[in-house]
Amino acid sequence: MAQILKTLGNPFVKNVLSAQETLAFAGVVISKVFSRRSYNSATKMVLVNQIYFTAVEILPLFITVSIIFGSLLIGIVFAVIKDLGLAEYLGSILMGFVVTELAPFITVLLIALRSSSAIDAEIAVMKVNQELNTLSLFNIDVLDYLFVPRIVNGMVSVVLLSCLFSILVLGSGMLFSFFIFGMGLDTYGNTLLNSTKFSDIVIMLLKCMTFGFFITLIPIRFGLRASHELTSIPVAVLNGMVKVFIAIVIVEVLSLILRFI
């Protein structure tokens, strides 16, 4: 019995300690993110490059996925609403589900699959090649030069792409509302405006920023855990991505709880 408890307890304690270390690291990074001294010319250049890589290069794929997936989902939702006779709740469903929940979730999944793994591998390779030590020898603050731009980029990119996803899906909804409910553009627009709540928008923005923060912070954290052996790189990436998706689920659950408080 004692051996079973030990077997179950060791991973639990290890995960708790890992979470504490990650949160402590997050506190240090947050202080850097909101410090004006962190944003010198080199940091700004890295930030611009990161935003281009994360939010601009992905646009063709992101727009295609948003239109296809969003149109399919909107068509299904509208058909169900019509069958159930819930047309009066159309605006609330679109703003409360598509904009607040679906857009941030789909966006963060796409960015995590594309960018989080890349950041994790990049930091792990730099750790293996001792490039981080080289930067320190030249008195370059690794937090300012490498970590802050990537984390700010994650927050900005998730917010911008979530807004783009919402616009594309709501645009698809305009077509479906015309064909299924016979709504004109003015009626559809007024339905959305009347169903828009400031609190929902604030929660969505905060959720997007939190998503962006953790899907970049966690890969950095696990990339730093790589040893000086090449075989540690895939292990760091795998562990980091598992924790990223756990963090996404936790943030999503917490946001749902906040909405119903």
C-alpha positions as CSV (number, residue, x, y, z in Angstrom):
1,M,0.0,0.0,0.0
2,A,2.8,2.4,0.9
3,Q,4.5,1.6,-2.4
4,I,1.3,2.4,-4.3
5,L,0.9,5.7,-2.5
6,K,4.5,6.5,-3.2
7,T,4.1,5.6,-6.9
8,L,1.1,7.9,-7.1
9,G,2.4,10.6,-4.9
10,N,5.8,11.2,-6.5
11,P,4.4,12.3,-9.9
12,F,1.8,14.5,-8.1
13,V,4.4,16.2,-6.0
14,K,6.6,16.6,-9.1
15,N,3.8,18.2,-11.0
16,V,2.9,20.6,-8.2
17,L,6.5,21.7,-7.9
18,S,6.7,22.2,-11.6
19,A,3.5,24.3,-11.6
20,Q,5.0,26.4,-8.7
21,E,8.2,27.0,-10.7
22,T,6.3,27.9,-13.8
23,L,4.1,30.4,-11.9
24,A,7.2,31.9,-10.2
25,F,8.8,32.2,-13.6
26,A,5.6,33.8,-14.9
27,G,5.8,36.4,-12.2
28,V,9.3,37.4,-13.2
29,V,8.3,37.5,-16.9
30,I,5.2,39.7,-16.2
31,S,7.4,42.2,-14.4
32,K,9.6,42.4,-17.4
33,V,6.7,42.6,-19.9
34,F,5.4,45.7,-18.1
35,S,8.8,47.3,-17.7
36,R,9.7,50.1,-20.2
37,R,13.4,49.1,-19.8
38,S,12.7,45.8,-21.5
39,Y,11.8,47.4,-24.8
40,N,15.1,48.6,-26.4
41,S,15.6,48.6,-30.2
42,A,16.8,45.0,-30.4
43,T,13.8,43.8,-28.4
44,K,11.4,45.7,-30.6
45,M,13.0,44.2,-33.7
46,V,12.6,40.7,-32.4
47,L,9.0,41.5,-31.4
48,V,8.1,42.6,-34.9
49,N,9.7,39.6,-36.4
50,Q,7.9,37.3,-34.0
51,I,4.5,38.9,-34.8
52,Y,5.2,38.5,-38.5
53,F,6.1,34.8,-38.0
54,T,3.1,34.1,-35.8
55,A,0.2,36.3,-37.0
56,V,1.1,37.2,-40.6
57,E,2.7,34.2,-42.1
58,I,-0.2,32.0,-40.9
59,L,-2.9,34.2,-42.4
60,P,-3.6,32.2,-45.6
61,L,-4.0,29.0,-43.6
62,F,-5.9,30.7,-40.8
63,I,-8.3,32.4,-43.1
64,T,-9.0,29.2,-45.0
65,V,-9.6,27.2,-41.8
66,S,-11.7,30.0,-40.3
67,I,-14.0,30.2,-43.4
68,I,-14.4,26.4,-43.8
69,F,-14.7,25.4,-40.2
70,G,-16.7,28.5,-39.2
71,S,-19.1,28.2,-42.1
72,L,-19.7,24.5,-41.4
73,L,-20.3,25.2,-37.7
74,I,-22.5,28.2,-38.3
75,G,-24.6,26.3,-40.8
76,I,-25.1,23.5,-38.2
77,V,-25.9,26.0,-35.4
78,F,-28.4,27.9,-37.5
79,A,-30.1,24.7,-38.6
80,V,-30.5,23.5,-35.0
81,I,-31.8,26.9,-33.9
82,K,-34.4,26.8,-36.7
83,D,-35.5,23.3,-35.8
84,L,-35.8,24.1,-32.1
85,G,-37.6,27.4,-32.8
86,L,-35.0,29.5,-31.0
87,A,-34.5,32.2,-33.6
88,E,-34.9,34.9,-30.9
89,Y,-31.7,33.7,-29.2
90,L,-29.7,33.8,-32.4
91,G,-27.7,36.9,-31.4
92,S,-27.0,35.6,-27.9
93,I,-25.7,32.3,-29.3
94,L,-23.5,33.9,-31.8
95,M,-21.9,36.4,-29.5
96,G,-21.9,34.2,-26.4
97,F,-20.6,31.0,-28.1
98,V,-18.8,31.9,-31.3
99,V,-17.1,35.1,-30.3
100,T,-16.5,34.5,-26.6
101,E,-15.7,30.7,-26.6
102,L,-15.1,29.3,-30.1
103,A,-12.9,32.0,-31.6
104,P,-10.3,32.1,-28.9
105,F,-10.2,28.3,-28.5
106,I,-9.7,27.5,-32.2
107,T,-7.2,30.4,-32.5
108,V,-5.1,29.2,-29.6
109,L,-5.1,25.6,-30.9
110,L,-3.8,26.7,-34.3
111,I,-1.1,29.0,-32.8
112,A,-0.1,26.4,-30.2
113,L,0.4,23.7,-32.9
114,R,2.4,26.0,-35.1
115,S,4.3,28.4,-32.8
116,S,4.5,26.8,-29.3
117,S,6.4,23.8,-30.5
118,A,8.7,26.0,-32.6
119,I,9.5,28.2,-29.6
120,D,10.1,25.1,-27.4
121,A,12.5,23.6,-29.9
122,E,14.2,26.9,-30.5
123,I,15.0,27.6,-26.8
124,A,16.0,23.9,-26.3
125,V,18.4,24.1,-29.2
126,M,19.9,27.3,-27.9
127,K,20.3,25.7,-24.5
128,V,22.0,22.7,-26.0
129,N,24.3,24.8,-28.1
130,Q,25.0,27.1,-25.1
131,E,23.9,30.1,-27.0
132,L,22.1,31.4,-23.9
133,N,25.3,31.4,-22.0
134,T,27.0,33.3,-24.9
135,L,24.3,36.0,-24.7
136,S,24.9,36.3,-21.0
137,L,28.6,36.7,-21.5
138,F,27.9,39.7,-23.8
139,N,25.7,41.2,-21.0
140,I,22.6,40.6,-23.1
141,D,19.5,40.1,-20.9
142,V,18.0,36.9,-22.1
143,L,14.6,37.7,-20.6
144,D,14.5,41.0,-22.5
145,Y,15.9,39.9,-25.8
146,L,14.4,36.4,-26.2
147,F,11.5,35.8,-23.8
148,V,9.6,39.1,-23.6
149,P,9.2,39.5,-27.3
150,R,7.9,36.0,-27.8
151,I,5.4,36.3,-24.9
152,V,4.1,39.7,-25.9
153,N,3.8,38.3,-29.5
154,G,1.8,35.4,-28.3
155,M,-0.6,37.7,-26.4
156,V,-1.0,40.1,-29.3
157,S,-1.3,37.4,-32.0
158,V,-4.0,35.4,-30.2
159,V,-6.1,38.6,-29.6
160,L,-5.8,39.8,-33.3
161,L,-6.4,36.4,-34.8
162,S,-9.4,35.7,-32.5
163,C,-10.9,39.0,-33.7
164,L,-10.3,38.0,-37.3
165,F,-11.8,34.6,-36.8
166,S,-14.9,36.2,-35.2
167,I,-15.3,38.6,-38.1
168,L,-15.0,35.8,-40.7
169,V,-17.5,33.5,-38.9
170,L,-20.0,36.3,-38.3
171,G,-19.7,37.2,-41.9
172,S,-20.6,33.6,-42.8
173,G,-23.5,33.9,-40.4
174,M,-24.8,36.8,-42.3
175,L,-25.2,34.6,-45.4
176,F,-26.8,31.7,-43.5
177,S,-29.2,34.1,-41.7
178,F,-30.4,35.3,-45.1
179,F,-30.9,31.9,-46.6
180,I,-32.3,30.1,-43.4
181,F,-34.2,32.9,-41.6
182,G,-34.6,35.5,-44.4
183,M,-32.8,38.2,-42.4
184,G,-31.5,41.3,-44.1
185,L,-28.2,42.8,-43.3
186,D,-29.7,45.5,-41.1
187,T,-31.7,43.0,-39.1
188,Y,-28.7,40.7,-38.7
189,G,-26.4,43.5,-37.6
190,N,-29.0,44.9,-35.0
191,T,-29.4,41.3,-33.7
192,L,-25.7,41.1,-33.0
193,L,-25.4,44.6,-31.5
194,N,-28.4,44.0,-29.2
195,S,-26.8,40.8,-27.9
196,T,-23.3,42.2,-27.4
197,K,-22.3,42.5,-23.7
198,F,-19.3,44.5,-22.6
199,S,-18.5,41.8,-20.0
200,D,-18.3,39.1,-22.7
201,I,-15.9,41.2,-24.7
202,V,-13.7,41.9,-21.7
203,I,-13.6,38.2,-20.8
204,M,-12.8,37.2,-24.4
205,L,-9.9,39.7,-24.5
206,L,-8.5,38.6,-21.1
207,K,-8.9,35.0,-22.1
208,C,-7.0,35.5,-25.4
209,M,-4.2,37.3,-23.6
210,T,-4.0,34.6,-21.0
211,F,-3.9,31.9,-23.7
212,G,-1.2,33.8,-25.6
213,F,0.8,34.3,-22.4
214,F,0.9,30.6,-21.4
215,I,1.3,29.0,-24.8
216,T,4.6,31.0,-25.1
217,L,5.7,31.0,-21.5
218,I,5.4,27.2,-21.0
219,P,7.4,26.3,-24.1
220,I,10.1,28.7,-23.0
221,R,10.1,27.2,-19.6
222,F,10.4,23.6,-20.8
223,G,13.0,24.6,-23.5
224,L,15.2,25.9,-20.7
225,R,14.9,22.5,-19.0
226,A,16.8,20.8,-21.8
227,S,20.2,19.4,-20.9
228,H,23.3,19.8,-23.0
229,E,22.5,16.6,-25.0
230,L,20.7,16.7,-28.3
231,T,18.4,13.9,-27.2
232,S,16.9,16.2,-24.6
233,I,15.4,18.5,-27.3
234,P,12.5,16.2,-28.4
235,V,11.8,15.4,-24.7
236,A,11.6,19.1,-23.9
237,V,9.3,19.8,-26.8
238,L,7.0,16.8,-26.0
239,N,6.7,17.7,-22.3
240,G,6.2,21.4,-23.1
241,M,3.4,20.7,-25.6
242,V,1.6,18.4,-23.2
243,K,1.6,21.1,-20.5
244,V,0.5,23.7,-23.1
245,F,-2.6,21.8,-23.9
246,I,-3.3,21.2,-20.2
247,A,-3.0,25.0,-19.6
248,I,-5.4,25.7,-22.5
249,V,-8.0,23.4,-20.9
250,I,-7.5,25.0,-17.5
251,V,-7.9,28.6,-18.8
252,E,-11.0,27.6,-20.8
253,V,-12.6,26.1,-17.7
254,L,-11.7,29.1,-15.5
255,S,-13.2,31.5,-18.1
256,L,-16.4,29.5,-18.2
257,I,-16.6,29.7,-14.4
258,L,-16.0,33.5,-14.5
259,R,-18.9,33.9,-17.0
260,F,-21.4,32.2,-14.7
261,I,-20.3,33.8,-11.4
